[in-house]
Amino acid sequence: MERNVIFKCPRTGVNVQHWISGTGSDAADTHVPVRCPACASLHFVNVASGKTLSEGIGRPRATTAPAGLGDRLDPSRP
């Protein structure tokens, strides 16, 4: 199925419009390679949702140490 999708470039954050030609598979988990005009990189776009493969895979967030662990890691404390 041919369709027009809009996805957000993971590098620039710009919304990009792209025409996806017939892929042969319209499964929800099918991604196709798309050359991004915003950053000239290759992104994989989901044919059903229009989201990039990297969307939803956020960077791990920094967490604080569990209570008491910071005391054990401080070299100035015995």
N, CA, C and O atoms as CSV, one atom per row, in Angstrom:
chain,resi,resn,atom,element,x,y,z
A,1,MET,N,N,0.840,-1.176,0.000
A,1,MET,CA,C,0.000,0.000,0.000
A,1,MET,C,C,0.892,1.249,0.000
A,1,MET,O,O,1.818,1.356,0.804
A,2,GLU,N,N,0.614,2.161,-0.878
A,2,GLU,CA,C,1.369,3.414,-0.923
A,2,GLU,C,C,0.700,4.416,0.008
A,2,GLU,O,O,-0.526,4.494,0.088
A,3,ARG,N,N,1.531,5.179,0.709
A,3,ARG,CA,C,0.966,6.179,1.620
A,3,ARG,C,C,1.983,7.265,1.934
A,3,ARG,O,O,3.189,7.095,1.755
A,4,ASN,N,N,1.468,8.352,2.394
A,4,ASN,CA,C,2.270,9.487,2.798
A,4,ASN,C,C,2.387,9.448,4.317
A,4,ASN,O,O,1.373,9.333,5.005
A,5,VAL,N,N,3.596,9.539,4.852
A,5,VAL,CA,C,3.790,9.529,6.297
A,5,VAL,C,C,4.553,10.776,6.726
A,5,VAL,O,O,5.322,11.354,5.958
A,6,ILE,N,N,4.326,11.165,7.942
A,6,ILE,CA,C,5.080,12.259,8.550
A,6,ILE,C,C,5.760,11.671,9.776
A,6,ILE,O,O,5.103,11.115,10.656
A,7,PHE,N,N,7.087,11.800,9.827
A,7,PHE,CA,C,7.824,11.305,10.983
A,7,PHE,C,C,8.736,12.402,11.497
A,7,PHE,O,O,9.041,13.353,10.777
A,8,LYS,N,N,9.170,12.270,12.741
A,8,LYS,CA,C,10.063,13.249,13.341
A,8,LYS,C,C,11.496,12.746,13.218
A,8,LYS,O,O,11.824,11.640,13.648
A,9,CYS,N,N,12.337,13.578,12.624
A,9,CYS,CA,C,13.741,13.215,12.467
A,9,CYS,C,C,14.379,13.132,13.858
A,9,CYS,O,O,14.331,14.098,14.619
A,10,PRO,N,N,14.974,11.984,14.192
A,10,PRO,CA,C,15.579,11.840,15.517
A,10,PRO,C,C,16.788,12.743,15.742
A,10,PRO,O,O,17.120,13.058,16.885
A,11,ARG,N,N,17.435,13.155,14.685
A,11,ARG,CA,C,18.622,14.020,14.828
A,11,ARG,C,C,18.267,15.489,14.987
A,11,ARG,O,O,18.827,16.176,15.841
A,12,THR,N,N,17.340,15.973,14.168
A,12,THR,CA,C,17.047,17.411,14.155
A,12,THR,C,C,15.756,17.771,14.876
A,12,THR,O,O,15.572,18.916,15.287
A,13,GLY,N,N,14.855,16.794,15.032
A,13,GLY,CA,C,13.564,17.064,15.656
A,13,GLY,C,C,12.549,17.665,14.694
A,13,GLY,O,O,11.445,18.030,15.100
A,14,VAL,N,N,12.915,17.770,13.428
A,14,VAL,CA,C,12.045,18.357,12.405
A,14,VAL,C,C,11.047,17.313,11.917
A,14,VAL,O,O,11.411,16.154,11.715
A,15,ASN,N,N,9.792,17.714,11.726
A,15,ASN,CA,C,8.807,16.824,11.128
A,15,ASN,C,C,9.089,16.722,9.639
A,15,ASN,O,O,9.236,17.733,8.953
A,16,VAL,N,N,9.165,15.489,9.146
A,16,VAL,CA,C,9.515,15.216,7.752
A,16,VAL,C,C,8.377,14.456,7.089
A,16,VAL,O,O,7.850,13.492,7.645
A,17,GLN,N,N,8.009,14.897,5.908
A,17,GLN,CA,C,6.973,14.230,5.131
A,17,GLN,C,C,7.647,13.359,4.077
A,17,GLN,O,O,8.573,13.797,3.395
A,18,HIS,N,N,7.168,12.112,3.950
A,18,HIS,CA,C,7.792,11.205,2.989
A,18,HIS,C,C,6.735,10.274,2.391
A,18,HIS,O,O,5.810,9.843,3.080
A,19,TRP,N,N,6.884,9.978,1.122
A,19,TRP,CA,C,5.983,9.067,0.428
A,19,TRP,C,C,6.600,7.669,0.474
A,19,TRP,O,O,7.716,7.457,-0.002
A,20,ILE,N,N,5.861,6.720,1.051
A,20,ILE,CA,C,6.319,5.334,1.110
A,20,ILE,C,C,5.563,4.556,0.052
A,20,ILE,O,O,4.335,4.467,0.093
A,21,SER,N,N,6.301,3.990,-0.899
A,21,SER,CA,C,5.663,3.215,-1.965
A,21,SER,C,C,5.314,1.831,-1.438
A,21,SER,O,O,5.649,1.485,-0.305
A,22,GLY,N,N,4.649,1.054,-2.255
A,22,GLY,CA,C,4.214,-0.286,-1.854
A,22,GLY,C,C,5.343,-1.089,-1.259
A,22,GLY,O,O,6.393,-1.241,-1.884
A,23,THR,N,N,5.145,-1.610,-0.053
A,23,THR,CA,C,6.193,-2.350,0.639
A,23,THR,C,C,6.004,-3.851,0.531
A,23,THR,O,O,6.923,-4.610,0.840
A,24,GLY,N,N,4.841,-4.291,0.103
A,24,GLY,CA,C,4.595,-5.723,0.022
A,24,GLY,C,C,4.069,-6.280,1.324
A,24,GLY,O,O,3.431,-7.334,1.335
A,25,SER,N,N,4.327,-5.584,2.430
A,25,SER,CA,C,3.837,-6.013,3.740
A,25,SER,C,C,3.368,-4.797,4.500
A,25,SER,O,O,4.109,-3.826,4.657
A,26,ASP,N,N,2.153,-4.848,4.966
A,26,ASP,CA,C,1.616,-3.740,5.745
A,26,ASP,C,C,1.494,-4.117,7.222
A,26,ASP,O,O,0.676,-3.550,7.947
A,27,ALA,N,N,2.308,-5.075,7.662
A,27,ALA,CA,C,2.283,-5.491,9.059
A,27,ALA,C,C,2.679,-4.326,9.953
A,27,ALA,O,O,3.465,-3.464,9.559
A,28,ALA,N,N,2.133,-4.311,11.146
A,28,ALA,CA,C,2.365,-3.203,12.078
A,28,ALA,C,C,3.822,-3.085,12.498
A,28,ALA,O,O,4.257,-2.006,12.900
A,29,ASP,N,N,4.583,-4.171,12.413
A,29,ASP,CA,C,5.974,-4.124,12.859
A,29,ASP,C,C,6.974,-4.034,11.708
A,29,ASP,O,O,8.161,-4.301,11.899
A,30,THR,N,N,6.507,-3.661,10.517
A,30,THR,CA,C,7.384,-3.542,9.357
A,30,THR,C,C,7.954,-2.130,9.258
A,30,THR,O,O,7.207,-1.151,9.255
A,31,HIS,N,N,9.276,-2.031,9.179
A,31,HIS,CA,C,9.955,-0.745,9.024
A,31,HIS,C,C,10.666,-0.725,7.675
A,31,HIS,O,O,11.204,-1.736,7.225
A,32,VAL,N,N,10.658,0.438,7.046
A,32,VAL,CA,C,11.340,0.593,5.763
A,32,VAL,C,C,12.403,1.681,5.891
A,32,VAL,O,O,12.213,2.639,6.640
A,33,PRO,N,N,13.517,1.550,5.174
A,33,PRO,CA,C,14.546,2.594,5.222
A,33,PRO,C,C,14.110,3.821,4.438
A,33,PRO,O,O,13.589,3.718,3.327
A,34,VAL,N,N,14.335,4.984,5.040
A,34,VAL,CA,C,13.960,6.263,4.418
A,34,VAL,C,C,15.148,7.211,4.540
A,34,VAL,O,O,15.690,7.390,5.631
A,35,ARG,N,N,15.555,7.818,3.430
A,35,ARG,CA,C,16.602,8.840,3.449
A,35,ARG,C,C,15.964,10.149,3.899
A,35,ARG,O,O,15.075,10.677,3.231
A,36,CYS,N,N,16.415,10.660,5.018
A,36,CYS,CA,C,15.821,11.857,5.623
A,36,CYS,C,C,16.334,13.120,4.939
A,36,CYS,O,O,17.543,13.338,4.874
A,37,PRO,N,N,15.426,13.958,4.425
A,37,PRO,CA,C,15.875,15.203,3.803
A,37,PRO,C,C,16.341,16.248,4.817
A,37,PRO,O,O,17.026,17.202,4.448
A,38,ALA,N,N,15.982,16.079,6.079
A,38,ALA,CA,C,16.373,17.055,7.097
A,38,ALA,C,C,17.830,16.892,7.526
A,38,ALA,O,O,18.519,17.880,7.785
A,39,CYS,N,N,18.303,15.629,7.603
A,39,CYS,CA,C,19.676,15.416,8.067
A,39,CYS,C,C,20.500,14.542,7.127
A,39,CYS,O,O,21.678,14.301,7.388
A,40,ALA,N,N,19.904,14.067,6.044
A,40,ALA,CA,C,20.559,13.224,5.035
A,40,ALA,C,C,20.995,11.866,5.577
A,40,ALA,O,O,21.835,11.200,4.971
A,41,SER,N,N,20.437,11.449,6.707
A,41,SER,CA,C,20.733,10.129,7.261
A,41,SER,C,C,19.633,9.155,6.888
A,41,SER,O,O,18.589,9.540,6.362
A,42,LEU,N,N,19.885,7.898,7.167
A,42,LEU,CA,C,18.912,6.853,6.905
A,42,LEU,C,C,18.171,6.537,8.199
A,42,LEU,O,O,18.797,6.257,9.222
A,43,HIS,N,N,16.847,6.579,8.161
A,43,HIS,CA,C,16.021,6.230,9.304
A,43,HIS,C,C,15.104,5.086,8.886
A,43,HIS,O,O,14.779,4.935,7.708
A,44,PHE,N,N,14.694,4.289,9.858
A,44,PHE,CA,C,13.751,3.207,9.585
A,44,PHE,C,C,12.391,3.641,10.107
A,44,PHE,O,O,12.222,3.906,11.298
A,45,VAL,N,N,11.414,3.710,9.188
A,45,VAL,CA,C,10.083,4.224,9.509
A,45,VAL,C,C,9.076,3.088,9.457
A,45,VAL,O,O,9.071,2.288,8.521
A,46,ASN,N,N,8.221,3.027,10.476
A,46,ASN,CA,C,7.173,2.022,10.538
A,46,ASN,C,C,6.123,2.352,9.489
A,46,ASN,O,O,5.635,3.481,9.440
A,47,VAL,N,N,5.764,1.377,8.641
A,47,VAL,CA,C,4.825,1.643,7.553
A,47,VAL,C,C,3.410,1.863,8.060
A,47,VAL,O,O,2.622,2.529,7.389
A,48,ALA,N,N,3.065,1.329,9.216
A,48,ALA,CA,C,1.710,1.480,9.740
A,48,ALA,C,C,1.540,2.763,10.547
A,48,ALA,O,O,0.547,3.471,10.382
A,49,SER,N,N,2.501,3.069,11.419
A,49,SER,CA,C,2.349,4.213,12.325
A,49,SER,C,C,3.080,5.467,11.874
A,49,SER,O,O,2.719,6.570,12.285
A,50,GLY,N,N,4.107,5.319,11.032
A,50,GLY,CA,C,4.901,6.466,10.614
A,50,GLY,C,C,5.952,6.867,11.636
A,50,GLY,O,O,6.594,7.905,11.475
A,51,LYS,N,N,6.145,6.079,12.677
A,51,LYS,CA,C,7.153,6.397,13.695
A,51,LYS,C,C,8.477,5.760,13.314
A,51,LYS,O,O,8.517,4.712,12.669
A,52,THR,N,N,9.566,6.412,13.723
A,52,THR,CA,C,10.882,5.854,13.441
A,52,THR,C,C,11.180,4.729,14.419
A,52,THR,O,O,10.577,4.641,15.488
A,53,LEU,N,N,12.108,3.882,14.042
A,53,LEU,CA,C,12.474,2.751,14.877
A,53,LEU,C,C,13.036,3.222,16.214
A,53,LEU,O,O,12.828,2.572,17.238
A,54,SER,N,N,13.739,4.335,16.210
A,54,SER,CA,C,14.337,4.830,17.447
A,54,SER,C,C,13.331,5.547,18.353
A,54,SER,O,O,13.635,5.801,19.519
A,55,GLU,N,N,12.157,5.873,17.850
A,55,GLU,CA,C,11.148,6.508,18.693
A,55,GLU,C,C,10.670,5.517,19.726
A,55,GLU,O,O,10.393,4.361,19.407
A,56,GLY,N,N,10.573,5.961,20.945
A,56,GLY,CA,C,10.148,5.070,22.002
A,56,GLY,C,C,11.302,4.347,22.665
A,56,GLY,O,O,11.135,3.722,23.712
A,57,ILE,N,N,12.476,4.432,22.052
A,57,ILE,CA,C,13.658,3.863,22.685
A,57,ILE,C,C,14.452,5.039,23.227
A,57,ILE,O,O,15.387,5.524,22.589
A,58,GLY,N,N,14.073,5.481,24.392
A,58,GLY,CA,C,14.725,6.647,24.971
A,58,GLY,C,C,16.066,6.288,25.586
A,58,GLY,O,O,16.369,5.117,25.815
A,59,ARG,N,N,16.834,7.277,25.839
A,59,ARG,CA,C,18.097,7.050,26.523
A,59,ARG,C,C,17.798,6.739,27.975
A,59,ARG,O,O,16.838,7.270,28.534
A,60,PRO,N,N,18.600,5.888,28.595
A,60,PRO,CA,C,18.359,5.573,30.004
A,60,PRO,C,C,18.478,6.834,30.844
A,60,PRO,O,O,19.385,7.645,30.659
A,61,ARG,N,N,17.560,6.975,31.751
A,61,ARG,CA,C,17.576,8.152,32.606
A,61,ARG,C,C,18.525,7.938,33.775
A,61,ARG,O,O,18.695,6.821,34.264
A,62,ALA,N,N,19.128,9.013,34.206
A,62,ALA,CA,C,19.989,8.936,35.374
A,62,ALA,C,C,19.120,8.714,36.601
A,62,ALA,O,O,18.077,9.347,36.761
A,63,THR,N,N,19.548,7.835,37.440
A,63,THR,CA,C,18.792,7.567,38.657
A,63,THR,C,C,19.677,7.866,39.847
A,63,THR,O,O,20.904,7.872,39.750
A,64,THR,N,N,19.048,8.107,40.938
A,64,THR,CA,C,19.814,8.342,42.159
A,64,THR,C,C,20.144,6.996,42.782
A,64,THR,O,O,19.446,6.006,42.559
A,65,ALA,N,N,21.196,6.971,43.549
A,65,ALA,CA,C,21.603,5.738,44.214
A,65,ALA,C,C,20.584,5.383,45.286
A,65,ALA,O,O,20.006,6.279,45.901
A,66,PRO,N,N,20.354,4.112,45.522
A,66,PRO,CA,C,19.455,3.701,46.589
A,66,PRO,C,C,19.943,4.233,47.935
A,66,PRO,O,O,21.130,4.505,48.113
A,67,ALA,N,N,19.032,4.373,48.859
A,67,ALA,CA,C,19.365,4.920,50.179
A,67,ALA,C,C,20.511,4.137,50.805
A,67,ALA,O,O,20.485,2.907,50.844
A,68,GLY,N,N,21.502,4.847,51.288
A,68,GLY,CA,C,22.632,4.226,51.959
A,68,GLY,C,C,23.774,3.852,51.029
A,68,GLY,O,O,24.907,3.710,51.488
A,69,LEU,N,N,23.517,3.687,49.747
A,69,LEU,CA,C,24.563,3.287,48.821
A,69,LEU,C,C,25.583,4.404,48.632
A,69,LEU,O,O,26.777,4.137,48.496
A,70,GLY,N,N,25.126,5.634,48.621
A,70,GLY,CA,C,26.033,6.770,48.456
A,70,GLY,C,C,27.058,6.848,49.568
A,70,GLY,O,O,28.201,7.239,49.333
A,71,ASP,N,N,26.663,6.478,50.780
A,71,ASP,CA,C,27.596,6.500,51.903
A,71,ASP,C,C,28.713,5.483,51.699
A,71,ASP,O,O,29.861,5.755,52.050
A,72,ARG,N,N,28.402,4.322,51.140
A,72,ARG,CA,C,29.400,3.287,50.948
A,72,ARG,C,C,30.342,3.624,49.797
A,72,ARG,O,O,31.461,3.113,49.752
A,73,LEU,N,N,29.911,4.471,48.867
A,73,LEU,CA,C,30.750,4.802,47.722
A,73,LEU,C,C,31.649,6.011,47.957
A,73,LEU,O,O,32.526,6.306,47.145
A,74,ASP,N,N,31.429,6.709,49.067
A,74,ASP,CA,C,32.221,7.906,49.365
A,74,ASP,C,C,33.585,7.471,49.918
A,74,ASP,O,O,33.639,6.913,51.014
A,75,PRO,N,N,34.694,7.711,49.189
A,75,PRO,CA,C,36.012,7.248,49.658
A,75,PRO,C,C,36.502,7.976,50.899
A,75,PRO,O,O,37.402,7.484,51.580
A,76,SER,N,N,35.940,9.124,51.206
A,76,SER,CA,C,36.400,9.857,52.388
A,76,SER,C,C,35.817,9.305,53.672
A,76,SER,O,O,36.259,9.658,54.765
A,77,ARG,N,N,34.829,8.442,53.543
A,77,ARG,CA,C,34.214,7.836,54.733
A,77,ARG,C,C,34.785,6.433,54.947
A,77,ARG,O,O,35.013,5.697,53.988
A,78,PRO,N,N,35.012,6.073,56.205
A,78,PRO,CA,C,35.547,4.727,56.485
A,78,PRO,C,C,34.506,3.642,56.294
A,78,PRO,O,O,34.799,2.463,56.490
